[in-house]
Amino acid sequence: LRRNDKQLVEARDAVPATAEPILQGITRASLQTKSFISAASFQETTKVLNEAAVHGKEDYLQGLKENVIVGKRIPAGTGMRDYDHLIVGSKEEMES
């Protein structure tokens, strides 16, 4: 922490944030994503897809890579406008 930040934390009787860097290879880092589609696109495709199927995982397509893979607009730039007023719910909720 910088000197001013440390004084502020101590004045508020707070606990300063701590972190510990973890050095991972690019393969392991890519498999740590929440999106199984994104993870499967990099390496160990069969393993990742089998694990997702067995555990009933859902991919909410929130990142760029998984949206490109399935052919949807990416949630960035001009494609983001489509999501500005998006209401997520069931068809029954929308019709009532």
N, C-alpha and C positions, 0 to 999 in steps of 0.2 A: 504494500500500500504506500501511496505517497504520504508525505508528512501531514498534509491537511486532512486527507481522508482518514488517516489513522487517528488523529485527534478527534475528528467527528464521531468515529465509531466508539472511541473510549468515552466521550462525553455522553453518548446515548446509552451507555452500558450494553452495547451490542457486541455480538461476536463477529469478528471480521471473516469475510469469505475466504475459504481456502480451496486450493486446487492442486491436483497432481497430474502432470502431463503423462500421457500414455503414448508411447511410440508403437504404432502398428504398421504392418506392411499394408500395401494398397489393397490386397485381396481381403484381408480381415476387416479393414475399415469399410470396404464396400458392402460387406455382408452384415454390418451392424445397423444398417438402415431399417426403419420401420416398414418400408415398402418392400414386400417380397418380390414384386415385379422388377423393381430397380435392382435388388440384390441378385435376382436370377439372371439379369441381363449381363452381368459382369463375369461371373465364374461359378462353377459348381451348380449349373442350371438345374439339372435333374434332382440333385439333393435338396435345393431350396424349394423347388416346386412340389416335390413329394412331401416335404415337411409342412408346407403351407396347406396342402390338401388334407393331410392326415389330421392336422390341428384345426381345420376349418377357418383359417385366417382370411381376413378381408383386407383388401387394399383400397384405400379411399382416394387414390389418385391425386394426392395433394402436391406432388413434386413435378418438376419439369420432365425428368427422364421417363417416368411411368406413363405420363400423358402422351409423350411422343411415341412410346412403344405401342400403345393401344390406338393411336391415330386420333386422339382428341386434341383440342386446342390447349396450349400450355397456359397455366395460370400466371402469366406475366405479360407485360407490354400491352398491346391492343387486345389480346385475348383475355386480359383480366377484366375488361369492361363487361363481359358476359356474366361474370360472377358477382358484380356489384350488388345486385338486388336479388340474388339467389336465395330462395327460401327452401330449406330442406325439410321434408316431411313426407308422410305417406300420401298416396293418391286419395284415400278416403278423407284425410284431413283437408286436403286442398279443395275437394268437392263440397265439403260441408260448410 
